[in-house]
Amino acid sequence: MEKIPDDSVLIEKALCGDEDALSSLVRRYQNVVARLIERITHRPEWVEDLTQQVFLSAFQNLPGFQRRSGFMTWVYRIAVNASLEALRKEDARRRLFERVEHEREFLPDSLIIQDQNSGERMVLDREIQMEVREALERLPGEARAVLTLRYLEEFSTPEISEILKIPEGTVRSRLYYARLELARIMEPFVDSAIPARYKERE
């Protein structure tokens, strides 16, 4: 079986003008980049163009890639920045309440959130996740991005720090305030609609 080249090998070949290596990098990461863009922007019609923009930017700047982090981390950072910039240009606040149903195919089987008061973990199924995702749409882009990276993409605090190029303390602070705001938005629903069967002790 032919050995699959790692990123560093493909990058070296790409820097030498190997278009097949560039294509291999795109195939390797385009789906996760597209998923991240969709989750942050909530605009599926943007995904194709922004994904192309992300890889174009990555390859144009490939000679300056320092390799202190992995290629995927670097591409994720570009994708987050491109997504947030697209939201800013389109006046994110005005659009945050639009279109939720298209997200259903991107939902994981379960999502775990922390109850701020009781300390209990709540495992949410798809139906309840839709309520969470609607609440996420009402958050500013940066808050939504950090929550998406942590709870949907399941990155650790150090990994998010590397992706966003901010200190770990800043990541924790943003997560804290983003969770508080999400909890505030979700409070009426949590109090009235989440049954006991969705709760698990830590």
Backbone as ProteinMPNN parsed JSONL, in Angstrom:
{"seq_chain_A": "MEKIPDDSVLIEKALCGDEDALSSLVRRYQNVVARLIERITHRPEWVEDLTQQVFLSAFQNLPGFQRRSGFMTWVYRIAVNASLEALRKEDARRRLFERVEHEREFLPDSLIIQDQNSGERMVLDREIQMEVREALERLPGEARAVLTLRYLEEFSTPEISEILKIPEGTVRSRLYYARLELARIMEPFVDSAIPARYKERE", "coords_chain_A": {"N_chain_A": [[0.848, -1.191, 0.0], [0.55, 2.174, -0.86], [2.283, 4.717, 0.815], [0.783, 7.37, 2.549], [1.592, 10.685, 2.056], [2.808, 12.967, 4.555], [1.795, 16.217, 5.857], [4.004, 17.963, 5.842], [5.668, 17.004, 3.831], [4.052, 17.354, 1.573], [3.816, 20.126, 1.629], [6.455, 20.964, 1.161], [6.739, 20.027, -1.469], [4.739, 21.525, -2.689], [5.75, 24.097, -2.391], [7.713, 23.963, -4.216], [6.37, 24.163, -6.517], [4.67, 22.081, -7.172], [1.705, 21.152, -8.351], [0.02, 19.031, -7.907], [0.543, 18.38, -5.261], [-0.506, 20.624, -3.978], [-3.191, 20.222, -4.622], [-3.638, 17.877, -3.209], [-3.428, 18.75, -0.559], [-5.635, 20.439, -0.447], [-7.757, 18.598, -0.849], [-7.426, 17.108, 1.448], [-8.166, 18.807, 3.538], [-10.394, 20.348, 2.869], [-13.064, 19.683, 3.511], [-13.292, 19.856, 6.334], [-12.65, 22.521, 6.687], [-14.714, 23.756, 5.245], [-16.9, 22.942, 6.81], [-16.349, 24.238, 9.238], [-16.48, 26.94, 8.44], [-19.18, 27.076, 7.68], [-20.433, 26.613, 10.132], [-19.673, 28.82, 11.641], [-20.518, 31.06, 10.135], [-23.149, 30.475, 9.398], [-24.184, 30.586, 6.871], [-24.747, 28.841, 4.261], [-24.537, 29.381, 1.569], [-22.278, 30.836, 1.322], [-20.179, 29.144, 1.702], [-18.679, 27.703, -0.301], [-17.313, 29.724, -1.762], [-15.889, 31.031, 0.3], [-14.341, 28.935, 1.261], [-12.692, 28.43, -0.939], [-11.426, 30.889, -0.954], [-10.016, 30.768, 1.461], [-8.132, 28.685, 1.003], [-6.797, 29.746, -1.185], [-5.645, 32.016, -0.022], [-4.052, 30.694, 1.868], [-2.225, 29.283, 0.213], [-1.049, 31.338, -1.194], [0.349, 32.541, 0.827], [1.99, 30.58, 1.667], [4.858, 30.427, 1.465], [5.614, 31.947, 3.659], [4.85, 30.484, 5.814], [5.461, 29.514, 9.031], [5.622, 27.118, 10.378], [5.549, 26.64, 13.075], [3.275, 25.786, 14.146], [0.857, 23.233, 13.263], [-0.121, 22.525, 9.835], [-2.906, 22.27, 9.542], [-3.875, 23.681, 11.779], [-3.022, 26.229, 11.118], [-4.48, 26.675, 8.746], [-7.067, 26.527, 9.8], [-7.031, 28.851, 11.343], [-6.91, 30.819, 9.366], [-9.375, 30.301, 8.179], [-11.202, 30.899, 10.242], [-10.698, 33.656, 10.573], [-11.39, 34.569, 8.004], [-14.1, 33.921, 7.96], [-15.146, 35.508, 10.065], [-14.537, 38.036, 9.077], [-16.139, 38.067, 6.803], [-18.643, 38.036, 8.004], [-18.6, 40.501, 9.319], [-18.532, 42.278, 7.141], [-21.005, 41.831, 6.057], [-22.756, 42.789, 7.873], [-23.315, 41.39, 10.54], [-25.063, 41.32, 12.793], [-27.587, 41.922, 11.777], [-28.243, 39.668, 10.401], [-28.281, 37.475, 12.039], [-30.517, 36.118, 12.906], [-31.515, 34.589, 10.913], [-32.346, 31.723, 8.957], [-32.154, 28.551, 9.994], [-32.793, 25.903, 9.624], [-31.208, 24.687, 7.634], [-28.969, 23.881, 8.956], [-29.232, 21.418, 10.106], [-28.066, 19.047, 9.085], [-25.446, 19.365, 9.811], [-25.268, 19.0, 12.486], [-23.826, 17.421, 15.324], [-24.208, 14.102, 16.814], [-24.656, 14.44, 19.516], [-24.527, 17.075, 21.922], [-22.734, 18.626, 24.468], [-23.335, 20.71, 27.153], [-22.6, 23.005, 29.811], [-24.305, 23.547, 32.793], [-24.597, 26.604, 34.321], [-25.41, 27.159, 36.94], [-26.024, 24.773, 38.417], [-23.896, 23.154, 37.845], [-24.181, 20.853, 36.445], [-23.843, 18.571, 33.697], [-25.331, 18.73, 30.532], [-26.596, 16.635, 28.171], [-27.443, 17.021, 24.956], [-29.95, 16.24, 22.595], [-30.675, 16.056, 19.043], [-33.007, 17.595, 18.526], [-33.168, 19.409, 20.674], [-30.718, 20.578, 20.362], [-31.152, 22.212, 18.185], [-32.437, 24.399, 19.307], [-30.338, 25.388, 20.824], [-28.571, 26.058, 18.779], [-29.999, 28.082, 17.493], [-29.868, 29.994, 19.486], [-27.11, 30.398, 19.486], [-26.831, 31.763, 17.111], [-27.543, 34.292, 17.796], [-25.44, 35.363, 19.074], [-22.492, 37.486, 19.061], [-20.051, 37.426, 16.376], [-17.361, 36.698, 17.188], [-17.754, 35.496, 19.696], [-19.363, 33.37, 18.944], [-17.586, 32.019, 17.307], [-15.562, 31.123, 19.088], [-17.002, 29.42, 20.774], [-17.887, 27.568, 18.908], [-15.453, 26.408, 18.059], [-14.677, 25.228, 20.466], [-16.839, 23.543, 21.425], [-18.157, 22.348, 19.273], [-16.258, 21.769, 17.276], [-14.507, 20.675, 19.04], [-11.965, 21.435, 20.033], [-9.162, 21.915, 22.209], [-8.381, 24.299, 24.871], [-5.625, 25.227, 24.585], [-5.287, 24.605, 21.851], [-7.223, 26.206, 20.607], [-6.205, 28.666, 21.306], [-3.902, 28.639, 19.755], [-4.991, 28.516, 17.183], [-6.483, 30.935, 16.991], [-4.574, 32.739, 17.646], [-4.308, 34.043, 20.131], [-3.798, 34.678, 23.664], [-4.0, 31.918, 26.024], [-5.382, 32.579, 28.333], [-7.043, 34.592, 27.405], [-8.64, 33.128, 25.683], [-9.991, 31.499, 27.566], [-11.343, 33.501, 28.955], [-13.001, 34.58, 26.932], [-14.521, 32.313, 26.335], [-15.824, 31.985, 28.795], [-17.446, 34.337, 29.068], [-18.897, 34.123, 26.716], [-20.288, 31.742, 27.17], [-21.821, 32.551, 29.357], [-23.46, 34.477, 28.147], [-24.745, 32.886, 26.261], [-26.081, 31.169, 28.006], [-27.783, 33.001, 29.212], [-29.451, 33.712, 27.079], [-30.544, 31.238, 26.575], [-31.879, 30.624, 28.914], [-34.781, 30.81, 29.45], [-35.699, 28.672, 27.853], [-34.215, 26.472, 28.832], [-35.174, 26.31, 31.461], [-37.824, 25.613, 31.047], [-38.083, 23.614, 29.103], [-36.125, 21.571, 28.914], [-36.002, 18.334, 29.788], [-35.552, 16.138, 32.641], [-34.302, 13.819, 31.785], [-32.283, 14.53, 30.05], [-30.111, 15.189, 31.515], [-26.988, 14.636, 33.043], [-24.942, 13.571, 35.674], [-21.725, 14.932, 36.384]], "CA_chain_A": [[0.0, 0.0, 0.0], [1.336, 3.396, -0.974], [2.26, 5.539, 2.018], [0.197, 8.693, 2.373], [2.569, 11.68, 2.51], [2.309, 13.872, 5.581], [1.643, 17.602, 5.407], [5.289, 18.616, 5.6], [6.138, 16.574, 2.517], [3.218, 18.028, 0.57], [4.15, 21.546, 1.648], [7.731, 21.119, 0.454], [6.493, 19.856, -2.899], [3.94, 22.665, -3.14], [6.649, 25.246, -2.483], [8.504, 23.771, -5.437], [5.487, 24.315, -7.66], [3.951, 20.846, -7.477], [0.268, 21.415, -8.246], [-0.63, 17.844, -7.331], [0.671, 18.506, -3.81], [-1.515, 21.601, -3.568], [-4.504, 19.576, -4.719], [-3.734, 16.905, -2.115], [-3.695, 19.505, 0.669], [-7.026, 20.889, -0.519], [-8.626, 17.442, -0.621], [-7.253, 16.649, 2.82], [-8.732, 19.707, 4.549], [-11.477, 21.206, 2.412], [-14.33, 19.386, 4.178], [-13.313, 20.401, 7.695], [-12.676, 23.972, 6.552], [-16.079, 24.12, 4.843], [-17.765, 22.75, 7.972], [-16.08, 25.319, 10.19], [-17.028, 28.175, 7.873], [-20.645, 27.036, 7.766], [-20.85, 26.7, 11.523], [-19.46, 30.175, 12.138], [-21.284, 32.065, 9.391], [-24.552, 30.069, 9.203], [-24.596, 30.938, 5.513], [-24.217, 27.792, 3.381], [-24.237, 29.91, 0.24], [-20.94, 31.425, 1.35], [-19.161, 28.158, 2.045], [-17.794, 27.366, -1.417], [-16.434, 30.854, -2.061], [-14.974, 31.271, 1.415], [-13.376, 27.828, 1.293], [-11.71, 28.72, -1.983], [-10.657, 32.044, -0.497], [-9.115, 30.316, 2.522], [-7.004, 27.942, 0.436], [-6.029, 30.678, -2.011], [-4.832, 32.784, 0.913], [-3.045, 29.808, 2.45], [-1.179, 28.952, -0.748], [-0.311, 32.565, -1.506], [1.213, 32.856, 1.958], [2.704, 29.372, 2.075], [6.292, 30.644, 1.707], [5.821, 32.542, 4.966], [4.356, 29.584, 6.859], [6.597, 29.311, 9.931], [5.589, 25.72, 10.817], [5.553, 26.487, 14.53], [2.061, 25.016, 14.384], [0.558, 22.37, 12.138], [-0.781, 23.151, 8.691], [-4.338, 22.344, 9.8], [-4.098, 24.788, 12.702], [-2.825, 27.453, 10.344], [-5.624, 26.823, 7.839], [-8.214, 26.848, 10.634], [-6.929, 30.268, 11.721], [-7.299, 31.589, 8.186], [-10.814, 30.101, 7.981], [-11.913, 31.674, 11.265], [-10.571, 35.076, 10.238], [-12.174, 34.833, 6.797], [-15.514, 33.843, 8.336], [-15.488, 36.687, 10.855], [-14.488, 39.188, 8.19], [-17.337, 38.011, 5.961], [-19.771, 38.449, 8.846], [-18.523, 41.953, 9.546], [-18.894, 42.978, 5.91], [-22.427, 41.619, 5.76], [-23.529, 43.265, 9.021], [-23.71, 40.136, 11.159], [-26.208, 41.436, 13.696], [-28.84, 41.942, 11.038], [-28.532, 38.379, 9.798], [-28.09, 36.371, 12.97], [-31.763, 35.412, 13.188], [-31.973, 33.961, 9.685], [-32.062, 30.374, 8.464], [-31.626, 27.568, 10.934], [-33.073, 24.531, 9.204], [-30.133, 24.137, 6.808], [-27.89, 23.406, 9.806], [-29.528, 20.129, 10.727], [-27.145, 18.01, 8.645], [-24.137, 19.572, 10.403], [-25.303, 18.773, 13.925], [-23.327, 16.139, 15.819], [-25.246, 13.304, 17.455], [-24.959, 15.021, 20.821], [-23.783, 18.271, 22.299], [-22.714, 18.72, 25.915], [-23.127, 22.045, 27.672], [-22.499, 23.046, 31.264], [-25.262, 24.409, 33.481], [-23.804, 27.507, 35.134], [-25.859, 27.193, 38.33], [-25.961, 23.484, 39.094], [-22.669, 22.445, 37.531], [-24.503, 19.609, 35.761], [-23.654, 18.498, 32.266], [-26.557, 18.386, 29.833], [-26.36, 16.022, 26.87], [-28.604, 17.471, 24.196], [-30.157, 15.541, 21.34], [-30.76, 16.951, 17.892], [-34.123, 18.539, 18.63], [-32.808, 20.467, 21.605], [-29.585, 21.291, 19.79], [-31.634, 23.268, 17.302], [-32.666, 25.574, 20.144], [-29.021, 25.918, 21.161], [-27.99, 26.676, 17.592], [-30.68, 29.352, 17.292], [-29.29, 30.923, 20.455], [-25.769, 30.724, 19.012], [-26.949, 32.745, 16.03], [-27.745, 35.611, 18.367], [-24.18, 35.822, 19.655], [-21.555, 38.124, 18.129], [-19.24, 36.479, 15.624], [-16.21, 36.18, 17.929], [-18.258, 34.581, 20.72], [-19.818, 32.16, 18.256], [-16.411, 31.31, 16.808], [-14.849, 30.424, 20.156], [-17.86, 28.319, 21.208], [-17.868, 26.563, 17.846], [-14.183, 25.694, 18.119], [-14.563, 24.439, 21.693], [-17.868, 22.542, 21.679], [-18.552, 21.63, 18.063], [-15.036, 21.208, 16.702], [-13.888, 19.96, 20.165], [-10.583, 21.792, 20.258], [-8.808, 22.292, 23.573], [-8.027, 25.702, 25.035], [-4.369, 25.54, 23.898], [-5.461, 24.536, 20.398], [-7.957, 27.408, 20.203], [-5.231, 29.744, 21.435], [-3.019, 28.571, 18.593], [-5.77, 28.833, 15.985], [-6.88, 32.337, 16.991], [-3.398, 33.54, 17.971], [-4.57, 34.837, 21.326], [-3.352, 33.934, 24.849], [-4.957, 30.958, 26.573], [-6.236, 33.289, 29.274], [-8.061, 35.29, 26.616], [-9.575, 32.086, 25.235], [-10.844, 31.14, 28.703], [-12.221, 34.644, 29.235], [-14.024, 34.654, 25.881], [-15.42, 31.186, 26.544], [-16.627, 32.246, 29.99], [-18.475, 35.336, 28.79], [-19.768, 33.606, 25.657], [-21.189, 30.777, 27.813], [-22.782, 33.307, 30.158], [-24.434, 35.092, 27.251], [-25.563, 31.802, 25.713], [-26.964, 30.715, 29.085], [-28.82, 34.027, 29.404], [-30.398, 33.582, 25.978], [-31.19, 29.933, 26.664], [-32.48, 30.393, 30.229], [-36.212, 30.449, 29.41], [-35.881, 27.353, 27.271], [-33.665, 25.478, 29.749], [-36.056, 26.181, 32.611], [-39.154, 25.098, 30.733], [-38.185, 22.596, 28.064], [-35.171, 20.47, 28.988], [-36.431, 17.388, 30.811], [-34.506, 15.55, 33.484], [-33.621, 12.713, 31.117], [-31.15, 15.026, 29.307], [-29.07, 15.621, 32.423], [-26.112, 13.616, 33.569], [-23.978, 14.066, 36.632], [-20.332, 14.874, 35.93]], "C_chain_A": [[0.887, 1.247, 0.0], [1.179, 4.249, 0.283], [1.702, 6.917, 1.707], [1.181, 9.738, 2.887], [1.979, 12.587, 3.581], [2.328, 15.309, 5.062], [2.975, 18.239, 5.042], [5.856, 18.253, 4.236], [5.37, 17.288, 1.416], [3.55, 19.513, 0.498], [5.457, 21.801, 0.904], [7.535, 21.004, -1.053], [5.715, 21.049, -3.465], [4.815, 23.908, -3.304], [7.545, 25.169, -3.716], [7.641, 23.816, -6.696], [4.71, 23.084, -8.053], [2.445, 21.065, -7.255], [-0.488, 20.227, -7.674], [-0.561, 17.88, -5.802], [-0.328, 19.512, -3.271], [-2.902, 20.972, -3.571], [-4.705, 18.575, -3.578], [-4.042, 17.594, -0.795], [-5.144, 19.993, 0.703], [-7.961, 19.73, -0.214], [-8.58, 16.996, 0.837], [-8.039, 17.51, 3.809], [-9.967, 20.495, 4.106], [-12.795, 20.931, 3.142], [-14.392, 19.973, 5.585], [-13.326, 21.92, 7.663], [-14.083, 24.441, 6.189], [-17.047, 23.996, 6.012], [-17.587, 23.878, 8.98], [-16.663, 26.635, 9.7], [-18.54, 28.201, 7.999], [-21.122, 27.227, 9.199], [-20.685, 28.108, 12.08], [-20.374, 31.171, 11.441], [-22.778, 31.763, 9.32], [-25.075, 30.493, 7.832], [-24.012, 29.913, 4.539], [-23.868, 28.3, 1.989], [-22.867, 30.586, 0.174], [-19.834, 30.367, 1.357], [-18.183, 27.905, 0.905], [-16.8, 28.487, -1.684], [-15.426, 31.096, -0.945], [-13.937, 30.16, 1.533], [-12.292, 28.036, 0.248], [-10.812, 29.873, -1.569], [-9.626, 31.647, 0.551], [-7.903, 29.611, 1.928], [-6.161, 28.818, -0.484], [-5.101, 31.509, -1.129], [-3.713, 31.936, 1.5], [-1.902, 29.558, 1.464], [-0.38, 30.187, -1.168], [0.695, 32.898, -0.407], [2.044, 31.668, 2.426], [4.207, 29.59, 2.279], [6.584, 31.244, 3.087], [5.329, 31.696, 6.116], [5.528, 29.165, 7.739], [6.699, 27.89, 10.465], [5.781, 25.55, 12.324], [4.297, 25.764, 14.991], [1.817, 24.156, 13.152], [-0.153, 23.11, 11.018], [-2.275, 23.29, 8.933], [-4.665, 23.492, 10.734], [-4.007, 26.118, 11.97], [-4.02, 27.707, 9.419], [-6.897, 27.143, 8.626], [-8.201, 28.32, 11.019], [-7.36, 31.159, 10.566], [-8.801, 31.495, 7.972], [-11.632, 30.894, 8.987], [-11.875, 33.154, 10.906], [-11.402, 35.44, 9.011], [-13.664, 34.831, 7.103], [-15.954, 35.091, 9.096], [-15.481, 37.948, 9.994], [-15.718, 39.227, 7.285], [-18.567, 38.453, 6.747], [-19.766, 39.951, 9.069], [-18.973, 42.717, 8.31], [-20.392, 42.902, 5.639], [-23.332, 42.107, 6.868], [-24.17, 42.085, 9.747], [-24.96, 40.257, 12.006], [-27.536, 41.349, 12.959], [-29.248, 40.564, 10.56], [-28.557, 37.207, 10.768], [-29.351, 35.549, 13.225], [-32.274, 34.616, 11.987], [-31.555, 32.5, 9.594], [-31.38, 29.464, 9.466], [-31.751, 26.152, 10.364], [-31.937, 23.897, 8.392], [-29.013, 23.549, 7.645], [-28.068, 21.955, 10.247], [-28.516, 19.05, 10.33], [-25.761, 18.157, 9.257], [-24.117, 19.293, 11.896], [-24.669, 17.442, 14.298], [-24.448, 15.384, 16.508], [-25.611, 13.837, 18.83], [-24.07, 16.212, 21.07], [-23.871, 18.396, 23.801], [-22.452, 20.158, 26.319], [-23.161, 21.988, 29.189], [-23.537, 24.004, 31.818], [-24.491, 25.28, 34.466], [-24.166, 27.458, 36.614], [-25.631, 25.861, 39.055], [-24.642, 22.751, 38.869], [-22.92, 21.146, 36.792], [-24.198, 19.722, 34.279], [-24.962, 18.057, 31.628], [-26.196, 17.862, 28.445], [-27.604, 16.263, 26.031], [-28.738, 16.698, 22.891], [-30.42, 16.558, 20.237], [-31.864, 18.0, 18.029], [-33.754, 19.712, 19.524], [-31.605, 21.249, 21.095], [-30.029, 22.421, 18.871], [-31.906, 24.548, 18.091], [-31.335, 26.222, 20.518], [-28.435, 26.656, 19.963], [-28.681, 27.992, 17.25], [-30.132, 30.409, 18.247], [-27.884, 31.339, 20.022], [-25.809, 31.799, 17.928], [-27.083, 34.161, 16.56], [-26.489, 36.17, 19.031], [-23.348, 36.57, 18.616], [-20.629, 37.088, 17.501], [-18.093, 35.884, 16.413], [-16.644, 35.201, 19.01], [-18.698, 33.274, 20.079], [-18.635, 31.335, 17.777], [-15.739, 30.502, 17.908], [-15.678, 29.264, 20.698], [-17.874, 27.198, 20.175], [-16.591, 25.737, 17.912], [-14.121, 24.77, 19.326], [-15.55, 23.276, 21.729], [-18.32, 21.776, 20.44], [-17.348, 21.011, 17.362], [-14.202, 20.474, 17.742], [-12.383, 20.202, 20.282], [-10.371, 22.165, 21.722], [-8.491, 23.779, 23.645], [-6.687, 26.029, 24.372], [-4.493, 25.53, 22.375], [-6.208, 25.763, 19.878], [-7.039, 28.618, 20.268], [-4.325, 29.803, 20.219], [-3.746, 28.971, 17.322], [-6.051, 30.326, 15.89], [-5.723, 33.291, 17.261], [-3.697, 34.54, 19.091], [-4.113, 34.019, 22.532], [-4.433, 32.985, 25.356], [-5.895, 31.622, 27.568], [-7.351, 34.044, 28.57], [-9.095, 34.313, 26.091], [-10.537, 31.739, 26.363], [-11.819, 32.259, 29.034], [-13.349, 34.736, 28.209], [-15.029, 33.514, 26.024], [-16.356, 31.448, 27.711], [-17.768, 33.211, 29.667], [-19.419, 34.882, 27.674], [-20.755, 32.597, 26.228], [-22.239, 31.489, 28.65], [-23.876, 33.904, 29.278], [-25.341, 34.039, 26.624], [-26.549, 31.302, 26.757], [-28.093, 31.706, 29.317], [-29.89, 33.904, 28.324], [-31.225, 32.307, 26.115], [-31.997, 29.743, 27.947], [-33.967, 30.061, 30.18], [-36.461, 29.048, 28.873], [-35.39, 26.261, 28.215], [-34.607, 25.232, 30.909], [-37.346, 25.444, 32.279], [-39.173, 23.855, 29.868], [-37.212, 21.446, 28.167], [-35.563, 19.531, 30.113], [-35.256, 16.775, 31.535], [-33.717, 14.484, 32.764], [-32.409, 13.206, 30.303], [-29.997, 15.4, 30.21], [-28.284, 14.43, 32.936], [-25.178, 14.268, 34.58], [-22.573, 13.956, 36.065], [-19.622, 13.685, 36.558]], "O_chain_A": [[1.846, 1.348, 0.765], [0.063, 4.47, 0.753], [2.095, 7.554, 0.73], [1.569, 9.681, 4.054], [0.8, 12.938, 3.529], [2.816, 15.578, 3.964], [3.071, 18.969, 4.055], [6.454, 19.092, 3.562], [5.958, 17.769, 0.446], [3.563, 20.092, -0.588], [5.555, 22.739, 0.113], [8.095, 21.787, -1.821], [5.992, 21.52, -4.568], [4.636, 24.678, -4.248], [8.064, 26.179, -4.192], [8.116, 23.543, -7.799], [4.146, 23.03, -9.146], [1.979, 21.151, -6.118], [-1.522, 20.398, -7.029], [-1.5, 17.458, -5.128], [-0.934, 19.286, -2.224], [-3.687, 21.165, -2.642], [-5.807, 18.444, -3.047], [-4.827, 17.083, 0.003], [-5.795, 19.964, 1.747], [-8.871, 19.873, 0.603], [-9.589, 16.557, 1.388], [-8.529, 16.997, 4.815], [-10.531, 21.242, 4.906], [-13.57, 21.86, 3.369], [-15.418, 20.522, 5.987], [-13.947, 22.549, 8.52], [-14.585, 25.409, 6.76], [-17.918, 24.847, 6.188], [-18.564, 24.406, 9.512], [-17.277, 27.367, 10.477], [-19.121, 29.218, 8.378], [-22.106, 27.925, 9.444], [-21.484, 28.539, 12.911], [-20.947, 32.042, 12.095], [-23.59, 32.68, 9.197], [-26.271, 30.729, 7.662], [-22.899, 30.097, 4.045], [-23.015, 27.732, 1.307], [-22.362, 30.872, -0.912], [-18.682, 30.671, 1.049], [-16.972, 27.893, 1.128], [-15.6, 28.247, -1.816], [-14.248, 31.338, -1.208], [-12.782, 30.42, 1.869], [-11.108, 27.838, 0.524], [-9.603, 29.85, -1.796], [-8.495, 32.132, 0.533], [-6.768, 29.905, 2.305], [-4.943, 28.651, -0.556], [-3.924, 31.687, -1.442], [-2.573, 32.387, 1.619], [-0.733, 29.618, 1.846], [0.812, 30.095, -1.459], [1.756, 33.464, -0.672], [2.719, 31.738, 3.453], [4.784, 28.99, 3.186], [7.679, 31.067, 3.621], [5.376, 32.125, 7.269], [6.475, 28.539, 7.264], [7.755, 27.493, 10.958], [6.129, 24.468, 12.797], [4.255, 25.202, 16.086], [2.478, 24.321, 12.126], [-0.717, 24.184, 11.226], [-2.863, 24.311, 8.575], [-5.639, 24.211, 10.507], [-4.822, 27.017, 12.182], [-4.508, 28.833, 9.328], [-7.718, 27.941, 8.174], [-9.247, 28.969, 11.022], [-8.086, 32.134, 10.76], [-9.441, 32.487, 7.623], [-12.644, 31.496, 8.629], [-12.904, 33.829, 10.934], [-12.042, 36.491, 8.978], [-14.411, 35.65, 6.566], [-17.006, 35.662, 8.807], [-16.326, 38.826, 10.167], [-16.272, 40.296, 7.031], [-19.429, 39.158, 6.221], [-20.812, 40.597, 9.014], [-19.714, 43.694, 8.417], [-20.969, 43.818, 5.053], [-24.541, 41.876, 6.829], [-25.362, 41.808, 9.609], [-25.831, 39.389, 11.95], [-28.497, 40.769, 13.464], [-30.428, 40.298, 10.336], [-28.823, 36.074, 10.369], [-29.271, 34.418, 13.703], [-33.357, 34.034, 12.047], [-30.509, 32.113, 10.114], [-30.188, 29.595, 9.745], [-30.892, 25.305, 10.609], [-31.734, 22.685, 8.465], [-28.186, 22.799, 7.126], [-27.113, 21.339, 10.721], [-28.146, 18.222, 11.163], [-24.974, 17.21, 9.241], [-23.055, 19.343, 12.515], [-24.944, 16.43, 13.653], [-25.514, 15.944, 16.762], [-26.754, 13.7, 19.264], [-22.989, 16.334, 20.492], [-24.959, 18.285, 24.367], [-21.47, 20.761, 25.887], [-23.685, 21.041, 29.776], [-23.639, 25.145, 31.366], [-23.807, 24.762, 35.348], [-23.305, 27.694, 37.462], [-25.109, 25.834, 40.169], [-24.305, 21.831, 39.616], [-21.977, 20.399, 36.529], [-24.277, 20.796, 33.684], [-25.622, 17.135, 32.108], [-25.571, 18.561, 27.648], [-28.686, 15.771, 26.352], [-27.76, 16.52, 22.165], [-30.391, 17.766, 20.469], [-31.665, 19.164, 17.681], [-33.996, 20.868, 19.178], [-31.481, 22.444, 21.361], [-29.371, 23.458, 18.785], [-31.639, 25.648, 17.609], [-31.213, 27.447, 20.529], [-27.872, 27.741, 20.107], [-28.033, 28.922, 16.769], [-29.953, 31.568, 17.872], [-27.508, 32.501, 20.173], [-24.917, 32.644, 17.849], [-26.773, 35.123, 15.857], [-26.478, 37.31, 19.494], [-23.481, 36.316, 17.418], [-20.452, 35.997, 18.042], [-17.859, 34.678, 16.329], [-15.984, 34.185, 19.224], [-18.435, 32.196, 20.611], [-18.664, 30.105, 17.83], [-15.384, 29.341, 17.704], [-15.118, 28.225, 21.049], [-17.872, 26.018, 20.529], [-16.636, 24.509, 17.831], [-13.586, 23.665, 19.241], [-15.162, 22.146, 22.028], [-18.819, 20.656, 20.559], [-17.406, 19.868, 16.907], [-13.288, 19.73, 17.386], [-11.622, 19.286, 20.593], [-11.278, 22.665, 22.388], [-8.348, 24.443, 22.618], [-6.606, 27.024, 23.652], [-3.878, 26.349, 21.691], [-5.864, 26.299, 18.825], [-7.083, 29.489, 19.4], [-4.017, 30.882, 19.712], [-3.194, 29.68, 16.481], [-5.878, 30.922, 14.827], [-5.869, 34.505, 17.123], [-3.373, 35.724, 18.994], [-4.044, 32.793, 22.446], [-5.624, 33.214, 25.148], [-7.073, 31.272, 27.642], [-8.47, 34.127, 29.076], [-10.286, 34.621, 26.054], [-11.75, 31.687, 26.157], [-12.981, 32.006, 29.354], [-14.508, 34.944, 28.568], [-16.232, 33.712, 25.858], [-17.55, 31.163, 27.627], [-18.928, 32.924, 29.964], [-20.603, 35.218, 27.686], [-21.921, 32.578, 25.834], [-23.404, 31.093, 28.661], [-25.059, 33.847, 29.611], [-26.543, 34.253, 26.469], [-27.711, 31.039, 26.446], [-29.227, 31.309, 29.587], [-31.085, 33.98, 28.611], [-32.42, 32.282, 25.82], [-32.742, 28.768, 28.048], [-34.384, 29.097, 30.822], [-37.324, 28.325, 29.372], [-36.058, 25.241, 28.388], [-34.824, 24.087, 31.306], [-37.899, 24.737, 33.122], [-40.153, 23.11, 29.878], [-37.45, 20.408, 27.549], [-35.466, 19.9, 31.283], [-34.111, 16.879, 31.096], [-32.556, 14.257, 33.103], [-31.581, 12.388, 29.902], [-28.98, 15.89, 29.719], [-28.836, 13.368, 33.223], [-24.687, 15.376, 34.365], [-22.26, 13.005, 35.349], [-18.439, 13.465, 36.299]]}, "name": "protein", "num_of_chains": 1, "seq": "MEKIPDDSVLIEKALCGDEDALSSLVRRYQNVVARLIERITHRPEWVEDLTQQVFLSAFQNLPGFQRRSGFMTWVYRIAVNASLEALRKEDARRRLFERVEHEREFLPDSLIIQDQNSGERMVLDREIQMEVREALERLPGEARAVLTLRYLEEFSTPEISEILKIPEGTVRSRLYYARLELARIMEPFVDSAIPARYKERE"}
